[in-house]
Amino acid sequence: MNFSNPPETTPRNVTHKTFYSKLIKEEIGYNIYLPQDYAEDDEAYPVSYHLHGWKGCESTNIWAMEPTYQGKRVITVFANATSSDNGYIDGEIPVESVIINELIPHIDGAYRTVPTREGRSVSGFSMGGAGAFYYAVKYLDLFGSVTVYDGTFHHFMEIGKKTPFAPIEETDALYDEMLRGLRHNEQDRILHTIKQNADRIRGGLRIKIHAASDAGLICENEIMHRYLDSLDIPHEYKVFEGVGHDLGKLI
């Protein structure tokens, strides 16, 4: 894992920083956007966390995401999870624990934040999108909203790697197979987490899922959309034509 990856250039008001992880005994990098007036006032700001995709780092999406944060009165943090081969779940390197138990407390301690679920959101692209969604439905005391950009949900589903690049016409069969899966209700699977927390999700988590029709992930995004509908969980689901697996175009 590359623990600290400073960008060559940064957007206005974005700075690369590090924090010390006691879990892996390394300095971990992150990029942070502070609103224009942050240094001049004493206001507490809400925080938005963003998770990158496979083989990315904390500096991968700072330019593509710029329209979502530049000029906004929200602190934006780009986390580092370079080792997220297993989809942002703890493995050999405890990515999930580092983000949830170390990065978020570090940000709340080092900056003037609104340290409540109402003041904290999470987003992500590709693998990071699925990771952001998983964190949001699992840690409902931490996050009030989540935005997924073309999420690779198959990392969290029993159907494994059958959905990537599957045509949308196969959605019905794959959805049925997923629901029949022997492990889909186990503790570490995303469907179990959603179903277990459905009442609380309905009561306070704002969900947006933005998918590309032509990027190879439409089937698994459709499956997640259908599963949320089956539980009457409100969410915004948008499919974009002709944008590919391109974060900048999805935004």
SEKOLSE-696518 format. One record per residue (C-alpha): residue in three letters; x, y, z; residue number from 1. Coordinates in steps of 0.1 Angstrom, whole numbers, plus 2048, in hexadecimal, padded with zeros to 3 digits. Each point is the difference from the previous one (the first is absolute). Layout:
SEKOLSE-696518
<"ALA", <X, Y, Z>, NUM>,
...
end
This chain:
SEKOLSE-696518
<"MET", <800, 800, 800>, 1>,
<"ASN", <80C, 823, 7F8>, 2>,
<"PHE", <7F7, 811, 820>, 3>,
<"SER", <806, 824, 7F5>, 4>,
<"ASN", <7FB, 80D, 7DC>, 5>,
<"PRO", <802, 826, 7FD>, 6>,
<"PRO", <7F2, 80D, 7DF>, 7>,
<"GLU", <816, 812, 7E7>, 8>,
<"THR", <7E7, 81D, 800>, 9>,
<"THR", <7E2, 808, 816>, 10>,
<"PRO", <7E0, 813, 7FA>, 11>,
<"ARG", <7FB, 820, 812>, 12>,
<"ASN", <7FD, 7FC, 826>, 13>,
<"VAL", <809, 7DB, 7FF>, 14>,
<"THR", <81E, 7F5, 815>, 15>,
<"HIS", <811, 7DE, 803>, 16>,
<"LYS", <804, 7F5, 825>, 17>,
<"THR", <809, 7E1, 813>, 18>,
<"PHE", <7F5, 7F0, 821>, 19>,
<"TYR", <811, 7E5, 814>, 20>,
<"SER", <7EE, 7DE, 800>, 21>,
<"LYS", <805, 7EC, 820>, 22>,
<"LEU", <7F0, 7E2, 7EF>, 23>,
<"ILE", <81A, 7FD, 7E4>, 24>,
<"LYS", <81B, 817, 810>, 25>,
<"GLU", <804, 816, 7E2>, 26>,
<"GLU", <7F9, 824, 7F5>, 27>,
<"ILE", <7E1, 7FE, 7EA>, 28>,
<"GLY", <7F9, 81B, 7E6>, 29>,
<"TYR", <7E0, 813, 7F9>, 30>,
<"ASN", <7F6, 81F, 7EC>, 31>,
<"ILE", <7EA, 819, 811>, 32>,
<"TYR", <7EC, 81D, 7F1>, 33>,
<"LEU", <7F9, 81C, 819>, 34>,
<"PRO", <7E6, 81A, 7F7>, 35>,
<"GLN", <80C, 823, 7F6>, 36>,
<"ASP", <7F6, 810, 821>, 37>,
<"TYR", <80D, 7E4, 816>, 38>,
<"ALA", <81F, 813, 80D>, 39>,
<"GLU", <7EC, 820, 806>, 40>,
<"ASP", <7E2, 7F4, 814>, 41>,
<"ASP", <7FA, 7E9, 81D>, 42>,
<"GLU", <7E3, 7EC, 7F0>, 43>,
<"ALA", <7FD, 7DB, 801>, 44>,
<"TYR", <7FC, 7F0, 7DE>, 45>,
<"PRO", <7F0, 7DF, 7F4>, 46>,
<"VAL", <818, 7E7, 7F1>, 47>,
<"SER", <7FD, 7EB, 7E1>, 48>,
<"TYR", <817, 7E2, 7FC>, 49>,
<"HIS", <809, 7F2, 7DE>, 50>,
<"LEU", <80E, 7DD, 7F8>, 51>,
<"HIS", <813, 7F8, 7E1>, 52>,
<"GLY", <7FE, 7E2, 7E9>, 53>,
<"TRP", <816, 7E2, 7FB>, 54>,
<"LYS", <825, 808, 7FD>, 55>,
<"GLY", <7F9, 824, 808>, 56>,
<"CYS", <80C, 814, 81E>, 57>,
<"GLU", <7F7, 81F, 813>, 58>,
<"SER", <80B, 817, 7E3>, 59>,
<"THR", <7EE, 7ED, 7E4>, 60>,
<"ASN", <7DE, 813, 800>, 61>,
<"ILE", <808, 822, 80D>, 62>,
<"TRP", <7FD, 811, 7DD>, 63>,
<"ALA", <7E2, 7EC, 7F4>, 64>,
<"MET", <7ED, 807, 820>, 65>,
<"GLU", <808, 825, 800>, 66>,
<"PRO", <7DD, 80B, 7F4>, 67>,
<"THR", <7F1, 7EF, 81E>, 68>,
<"TYR", <813, 813, 81A>, 69>,
<"GLN", <811, 81F, 7F3>, 70>,
<"GLY", <7EF, 81F, 80E>, 71>,
<"LYS", <7EB, 7EB, 817>, 72>,
<"ARG", <7FE, 805, 826>, 73>,
<"VAL", <809, 7DC, 806>, 74>,
<"ILE", <821, 7F0, 80A>, 75>,
<"THR", <809, 7E5, 7E7>, 76>,
<"VAL", <818, 7E4, 808>, 77>,
<"PHE", <80F, 7E8, 7E7>, 78>,
<"ALA", <80A, 7E0, 812>, 79>,
<"ASN", <81C, 7E8, 7F7>, 80>,
<"ALA", <7F7, 7DB, 7FD>, 81>,
<"THR", <819, 7F4, 7E7>, 82>,
<"SER", <7FF, 7DC, 80C>, 83>,
<"SER", <7DA, 7FE, 7FB>, 84>,
<"ASP", <802, 7E0, 7EA>, 85>,
<"ASN", <7E6, 7F1, 817>, 86>,
<"GLY", <7E8, 81D, 7FC>, 87>,
<"TYR", <806, 816, 81E>, 88>,
<"ILE", <7FB, 7E4, 819>, 89>,
<"ASP", <81C, 7F8, 819>, 90>,
<"GLY", <818, 7E6, 7F2>, 91>,
<"GLU", <826, 7FD, 804>, 92>,
<"ILE", <800, 826, 803>, 93>,
<"PRO", <7E2, 80C, 815>, 94>,
<"VAL", <7F3, 81A, 7E7>, 95>,
<"GLU", <7DD, 803, 80F>, 96>,
<"SER", <80D, 804, 824>, 97>,
<"VAL", <81A, 81A, 7F5>, 98>,
<"ILE", <7E5, 815, 7EF>, 99>,
<"ILE", <7E4, 7FC, 819>, 100>,
<"ASN", <814, 7FE, 821>, 101>,
<"GLU", <81E, 816, 7F8>, 102>,
<"LEU", <7FB, 818, 7E3>, 103>,
<"ILE", <7DE, 80D, 80A>, 104>,
<"PRO", <80A, 806, 824>, 105>,
<"HIS", <820, 811, 7F4>, 106>,
<"ILE", <7EC, 818, 7EA>, 107>,
<"ASP", <7E7, 808, 81B>, 108>,
<"GLY", <81D, 807, 818>, 109>,
<"ALA", <816, 814, 7E8>, 110>,
<"TYR", <7E6, 815, 7EF>, 111>,
<"ARG", <7E0, 813, 809>, 112>,
<"THR", <7E6, 7E7, 7F6>, 113>,
<"VAL", <7DC, 7F8, 807>, 114>,
<"PRO", <807, 7DE, 810>, 115>,
<"THR", <7DE, 7F0, 7FC>, 116>,
<"ARG", <7EF, 7EA, 7E6>, 117>,
<"GLU", <7ED, 81E, 7F3>, 118>,
<"GLY", <820, 812, 7FA>, 119>,
<"ARG", <813, 7E4, 7EF>, 120>,
<"SER", <7FB, 7F0, 7DE>, 121>,
<"VAL", <814, 7E7, 7EB>, 122>,
<"SER", <804, 7FA, 7DA>, 123>,
<"GLY", <815, 7EA, 7EA>, 124>,
<"PHE", <808, 7F6, 7DD>, 125>,
<"SER", <800, 7DC, 7F3>, 126>,
<"MET", <80D, 7EA, 81C>, 127>,
<"GLY", <800, 81E, 816>, 128>,
<"GLY", <7DC, 806, 7F8>, 129>,
<"ALA", <7F6, 7DE, 80C>, 130>,
<"GLY", <817, 805, 81F>, 131>,
<"ALA", <7EF, 821, 807>, 132>,
<"PHE", <7DE, 7F0, 7FE>, 133>,
<"TYR", <80A, 7E3, 816>, 134>,
<"TYR", <80E, 818, 81B>, 135>,
<"ALA", <7E1, 816, 7FE>, 136>,
<"VAL", <7E7, 7E3, 806>, 137>,
<"LYS", <816, 7F0, 81A>, 138>,
<"TYR", <80A, 81E, 814>, 139>,
<"LEU", <7E0, 813, 802>, 140>,
<"ASP", <80B, 814, 81E>, 141>,
<"LEU", <81C, 80F, 7EB>, 142>,
<"PHE", <7F1, 809, 7DE>, 143>,
<"GLY", <7E0, 813, 7F6>, 144>,
<"SER", <804, 7FC, 7DA>, 145>,
<"VAL", <813, 7EC, 7E6>, 146>,
<"THR", <806, 805, 7DB>, 147>,
<"VAL", <80C, 7E3, 7EA>, 148>,
<"TYR", <810, 806, 7DE>, 149>,
<"ASP", <7FE, 7E0, 7EB>, 150>,
<"GLY", <806, 7E9, 81E>, 151>,
<"THR", <810, 7DD, 7FE>, 152>,
<"PHE", <7E7, 7F0, 817>, 153>,
<"HIS", <80A, 7DC, 7F7>, 154>,
<"HIS", <81C, 802, 819>, 155>,
<"PHE", <7E5, 7FF, 81C>, 156>,
<"MET", <7E8, 7E8, 7F0>, 157>,
<"GLU", <7FE, 7DA, 7FF>, 158>,
<"ILE", <7FE, 800, 7DA>, 159>,
<"GLY", <826, 807, 7FE>, 160>,
<"LYS", <80C, 80C, 7DE>, 161>,
<"LYS", <7E2, 7F6, 7EB>, 162>,
<"THR", <7F2, 823, 7FC>, 163>,
<"PRO", <81E, 814, 7F2>, 164>,
<"PHE", <7FA, 805, 7DB>, 165>,
<"ALA", <7E0, 7EC, 801>, 166>,
<"PRO", <7E5, 80E, 7E9>, 167>,
<"ILE", <7E3, 811, 811>, 168>,
<"GLU", <7E9, 7E5, 7F2>, 169>,
<"GLU", <810, 7E7, 819>, 170>,
<"THR", <7F6, 815, 81E>, 171>,
<"ASP", <7E1, 7EC, 809>, 172>,
<"ALA", <812, 7DF, 800>, 173>,
<"LEU", <81E, 80D, 814>, 174>,
<"TYR", <7E9, 812, 819>, 175>,
<"ASP", <7ED, 7DF, 806>, 176>,
<"GLU", <821, 7ED, 804>, 177>,
<"MET", <80D, 81A, 819>, 178>,
<"LEU", <7E1, 7FD, 816>, 179>,
<"ARG", <803, 7DA, 7FF>, 180>,
<"GLY", <825, 801, 809>, 181>,
<"LEU", <808, 7EC, 81F>, 182>,
<"ARG", <815, 81C, 80F>, 183>,
<"HIS", <7ED, 81F, 7F6>, 184>,
<"ASN", <7F2, 803, 823>, 185>,
<"GLU", <820, 7FB, 813>, 186>,
<"GLN", <80D, 81A, 817>, 187>,
<"ASP", <81C, 80D, 7E9>, 188>,
<"ARG", <7EA, 804, 7E1>, 189>,
<"ILE", <7F2, 821, 7F5>, 190>,
<"LEU", <7DC, 7F2, 7FB>, 191>,
<"HIS", <7FF, 7F4, 824>, 192>,
<"THR", <80C, 823, 80C>, 193>,
<"ILE", <7E6, 812, 7EB>, 194>,
<"LYS", <7E3, 7EA, 80B>, 195>,
<"GLN", <80B, 800, 825>, 196>,
<"ASN", <802, 826, 800>, 197>,
<"ALA", <7E3, 807, 7E8>, 198>,
<"ASP", <7EA, 813, 818>, 199>,
<"ARG", <81C, 818, 80A>, 200>,
<"ILE", <80B, 804, 7DC>, 201>,
<"ARG", <7DD, 80A, 7F6>, 202>,
<"GLY", <7FF, 818, 81D>, 203>,
<"GLY", <81F, 815, 7F9>, 204>,
<"LEU", <819, 7F5, 7E5>, 205>,
<"ARG", <7FF, 813, 7DF>, 206>,
<"ILE", <80B, 7E9, 7E4>, 207>,
<"LYS", <80B, 809, 7DD>, 208>,
<"ILE", <80C, 7E7, 7E6>, 209>,
<"HIS", <80C, 80C, 7DF>, 210>,
<"ALA", <809, 7E5, 7E7>, 211>,
<"ALA", <80D, 7FF, 7DC>, 212>,
<"SER", <7EC, 7EC, 7E7>, 213>,
<"ASP", <81F, 7F7, 7EC>, 214>,
<"ALA", <81C, 7FA, 81A>, 215>,
<"GLY", <7FB, 7DB, 808>, 216>,
<"LEU", <7F1, 806, 822>, 217>,
<"ILE", <7DC, 808, 7F8>, 218>,
<"CYS", <7F4, 7DD, 809>, 219>,
<"GLU", <80C, 801, 824>, 220>,
<"ASN", <7F4, 824, 805>, 221>,
<"GLU", <7DE, 7F5, 7F3>, 222>,
<"ILE", <800, 7E3, 819>, 223>,
<"MET", <807, 818, 81D>, 224>,
<"HIS", <7E5, 817, 7F4>, 225>,
<"ARG", <7E7, 7E3, 7FF>, 226>,
<"TYR", <80A, 7F4, 822>, 227>,
<"LEU", <7FB, 822, 810>, 228>,
<"ASP", <7DE, 803, 7EF>, 229>,
<"SER", <7F7, 7DD, 80E>, 230>,
<"LEU", <805, 80E, 823>, 231>,
<"ASP", <7EE, 821, 7F9>, 232>,
<"ILE", <821, 813, 806>, 233>,
<"PRO", <7FE, 823, 7EF>, 234>,
<"HIS", <81D, 808, 7EA>, 235>,
<"GLU", <809, 813, 7E1>, 236>,
<"TYR", <80B, 7EA, 7E3>, 237>,
<"LYS", <80C, 80F, 7DF>, 238>,
<"VAL", <80F, 7EE, 7E2>, 239>,
<"PHE", <815, 815, 7E8>, 240>,
<"GLU", <805, 7F7, 7DC>, 241>,
<"GLY", <821, 802, 7ED>, 242>,
<"VAL", <816, 80B, 81D>, 243>,
<"GLY", <814, 7E0, 806>, 244>,
<"HIS", <811, 7F8, 820>, 245>,
<"ASP", <80B, 825, 803>, 246>,
<"LEU", <7FB, 812, 821>, 247>,
<"GLY", <803, 822, 7F1>, 248>,
<"LYS", <7E4, 7F9, 7E7>, 249>,
<"LEU", <7EA, 7F0, 81B>, 250>,
<"ILE", <803, 820, 815>, 251>,
end
